[in-house]
Structures are given as C-alpha cells and as structure tokens.
C-alpha cells in the first residue's frame, strides 16, 4: 500500500495531526476575504491533482483512525445509523457507488470483482475481505448502507424524493457539526434546515432544493461548508454536547493555535440509480489555526473572514464565545497584503 | 444533461401504431441502470434542427445491457414520433439522455395499484419489473379501446394480478371497483389521457385517499400549432417558432441558453418568466397552477405556444 495511515485519536488524548501533505491538500473553504451564504456548487469530481476534489470519495491519511472512531461512536449509540424500511434499496445503490468508485480510484487499496450479483470486496487498509450477494441483505453482517459507511470516511444522508421535496429517511451520522440524525430522521428539506439562521429568508433553501431535485444520474456536484470546533473531535453531536461543549471554555490565547480547529465539510450530491434517491455524503476535514497559518494566504484570509463575519453566523457556528481570542491570534498573520482569488494556497 | 451515443439494436412493430426500439452501447459496455418509471430523451436531428422527445423506458430497470422504449405514431404530431417510425432503423446511431425519473414508485407503499390507459402503459412496464424484484404487492390495470390497439399486451406478463380491460369487448375499466376496498397504505399510479388521470383523482378523493398516495404522469410530446414569434429580452432578438416546432426547440435552434429535462411539461426545469404578453399563452403543460396560467407571467416553453402580437421572455 502506498498510502500511510496515521495512528491517532479524535477524543480523549486527541492525538489527531495533519502531515505537511495533508496541510497542503486541505480544502480551505474561503475563496475571498469575506463570507456569506451562497449556493456555491461545482461539478464533482474534478480538481487539481492531489486535492480532495480529484476523486469521487477521497481517502487520506486519517482513513483508518476515522473508521475506528466511528466504531466507538456506534457502539455507544447505535441510533447514529438509521435506515427507514423503504431505504434499503438506496443503501445498495450507495454501496455500489462507493465500492465501484474506490476500486477504480484506489486500486492498490480496494478491489471489487463482480460476477452478476456475486460480489467479492477487498478493503486492504481495514483488513476486510467479503463475498456477498448484491441486493440480498442476508449476505451482509448489517444493512448495505451501514456496511459500506463503516468503511468510508464522512457522514452520509440518504434522501428520499417525494411530493416535490426531499426526506431524510436514512443516514450514518457520527462526525456531525452539532445536529442529530435521530432527531432529523423522517424530516423534509425545510424541516431539517429550520435551525439555520437567515438562509430561509434569503431564499437559499428554495433554490437549493430546486437544484437538488434536478440532479440527474451521471452528474455529481459538491459544495464546501464550514464551522469551528475546539479539539479535533469528529463526534460533535447534540447527544454528546456535555462532553465537548465545555471544552469550548478551555481555549486561551496561549493554546488557541493548537486547540481551535477549522472544520470543513466537503458535501457531495449523487442521484442513485435504482432508488432514485439522493446520496448526500458530508466529509469532514479538521485543521488547527497553527497549521492553517502555515500558508500565508490562508492565515491572512481566515483572519479577515472571522473578524468581519455576521454575529448571527458566529453564534450559529458555535465560536462566538472564543471569537476575540481567535481573531487576536490570527491578526499576527495578517499584514494587510492583498490575497489572490480562489481557495488554493500560493505556496 | 449527460448524453449517451447508442446504437439501435432492434426495431419491432408491436401493433399497427406502436413500435418498440432497443438501444445498446456500440462497444457492448453496460449502461447506467435506472428506477421504474424513468424516461429517456431521444434526439432526432432533421436538417438544421434537433427535435427531442422523452419516452418512458419499458425494459428491465436493473439490466444495463440495453434500453427499450415504445413509441406510438402520432400522425398529427409535430413529427417526433413519425421520425422514430420512418427514419430510425436497426444499426443507426442515436443520441439519448441518461435515464431520469419523474414518476418513481413510492416504496413506502403497502401495495401499489398501477393504471395505464393506451400508450400510458409504458412507464409501468419498468415499474412492474422493479416491483417484482423488490417483492412488493401490486396490481396492474391496462385499459385500451381494442385488442388491436393494445400494443402493451405483448409486453405484459400473464399473471393473476395483471388485468387487461378492452372497452370494445365490453370490459370497460371500472375505477370504482378497482379503488374501493384497497388496503390502507395503498398508492395508485396513473398514466394515460387527462380524462383517465382526473377520473382516478376524483374517485380517490371520493374514497378519502390521501393526496400523497395518488400519483400520475401525463407528459406527452409537445403539440404542433400555428407559427408565432417570440422576443428574447436580453438580446432583443426575435425567434420564429414554426408550426411543427416547440417553443423550446426554436429557442435552442436560435442558440438561446435554456435548461430542460422532461420536455413534456412535467418537471419544471424550463419554467420561464414572461416579461411582455400581448395576446394569449396556450398553456399545454402540467406544471403551472391555474392562477399562474391566468396571470400569463410564466410559460413552459417545452409545451406551450402563443397566439397574439407580442410575447417577450426573460431569457
């Protein structure tokens, strides 16, 4: 195997770390020095070589550790993975999409052999080898969505289309930015987005829903979203708020560079063939302020974005309490020089 | 929209008016599978214009070896089905869209009742294969005027839950008998003439069915009509719409950028604002509400036409 996987944790001693290569390829979400909502959608996959946009499902140095963290979260709370009965077919569609994509994009890590519905899957990083019958759930240890998403980085929501709306009827959600699948399961697009400030009035959701309903097979899209997290914790769920909420109060001017993480979600959209459902993978990337500021363009820009952001968004994204410490820290990297357009670092 | 360049692998006359077409990848590669009720948009180039019609897929949705459609010849249409019947032969190349679905099964249903009238049987031919594979209970009712016209009979399996109603033989479909007494949680799907769709809507309303359990698909090819002119607001350019051309096709031929999917007035993708209208819009779509139609400030260019002196579109 050519890829090296980190031995690291996302809880307790928090040994999560980014290599220089991981820093270089981080999906920095700001393409300008200010931020407001936009329907910032691009075609997926596609992007410069080595970026997380290049492949359908990005696999990086955190893969094995993220899958171990998911296992811990699921053992403590099985309701993080739910699939309403009519969504099993969408689960098979998702399993096929991921297995076929990963075997094609990472042939040294994953292989898939298909003889009709007799499938043979090998996942080398996780040491899994499995013969099973496609579309026959009795041949897997769990449902198809759970099976494949225990082997794929990122959260997954499967959306059922009916009555001109989308319904969150299945998902695997263990690395979420403070929302709960158990609360949202069965809700429609407007219902599960109800807590987002300002956006509904701006018409963002009407446009976004219209766009999503029109996504056809064979056309995949992505957008970046972001928030802020103290400590490199994947499971920032409402269920476990008592564990991570108080950690926000541990940020000081001395430790903010290491402790405060920018949390970026690479969200992608796929129309699934047999179920006509939409798959909505939400992949989480974490990087602390110190590593971000190692790229001068990113240090300058993040300072300006977080300094000037709408107070309602700072509150919603959960960092208002530490905004001053964060902005003060970042100001040392901002010499006032202009920044270049686009998200990629100059060096 | 993603397109596929395929080869016409088979053409078969199913009835005096209906032909079945099978398309395959020229290299034998597997095509994207699809869901029951999905359709394809077929490109029909003729001279300097490209006509595009959407047709329901009738083949096994989980079989990527080929796509099949059934086309009824409409002699009074704007020429799309005539093109398919007279110009398309085995071995020809043909460009189609990837499958897209505006008439999917709701797999939450305890039971599915499928009602097809005439050529409206087509979406159910893929749906019933999906229902068989998913092992869901269903019954299908197919109504046609005469056995000769009932092209779908040859494509339907013989089974106790497949019912054929031929009105010429005195076996007219009785919607009341079909819909009354269905178990709670049943969904009904109708495809066919507008009269059949509204009859099912009326009957289910009388029986107290939830509206969300009643599904229909009425999209048809755009009708021909009298020629008219339309003004594109951004460029000020006047585009002429010929008698056998849809407004959408005329705009495409004039290189005006406009989105589309179903081309049958059902999906809403080509919805366009009207900025000036001196005359009457002939709405032929199933997308706009009655109020929107009356206001004449919106138009669906895939289906609708115009009669009057000036129509300006926000394009």
HADDOCK unambig.tbl for C-alpha pairs under 7 A between the chains (distance, minus, plus):
assign (segid A and resid 86 and name CA) (segid B and resid 107 and name CA) 5.41 0.50 0.50
assign (segid A and resid 86 and name CA) (segid B and resid 108 and name CA) 5.33 0.50 0.50
assign (segid A and resid 163 and name CA) (segid B and resid 212 and name CA) 6.89 0.50 0.50
assign (segid A and resid 216 and name CA) (segid B and resid 100 and name CA) 6.23 0.50 0.50
assign (segid A and resid 217 and name CA) (segid B and resid 98 and name CA) 6.72 0.50 0.50
assign (segid A and resid 217 and name CA) (segid B and resid 100 and name CA) 6.99 0.50 0.50
assign (segid A and resid 218 and name CA) (segid B and resid 2 and name CA) 6.60 0.50 0.50
assign (segid A and resid 273 and name CA) (segid B and resid 33 and name CA) 5.91 0.50 0.50
assign (segid A and resid 273 and name CA) (segid B and resid 34 and name CA) 4.66 0.50 0.50
assign (segid A and resid 273 and name CA) (segid B and resid 35 and name CA) 6.10 0.50 0.50
assign (segid A and resid 274 and name CA) (segid B and resid 33 and name CA) 6.68 0.50 0.50
assign (segid A and resid 274 and name CA) (segid B and resid 34 and name CA) 4.94 0.50 0.50
assign (segid A and resid 274 and name CA) (segid B and resid 35 and name CA) 4.40 0.50 0.50
assign (segid A and resid 275 and name CA) (segid B and resid 35 and name CA) 5.94 0.50 0.50
assign (segid A and resid 276 and name CA) (segid B and resid 35 and name CA) 6.17 0.50 0.50
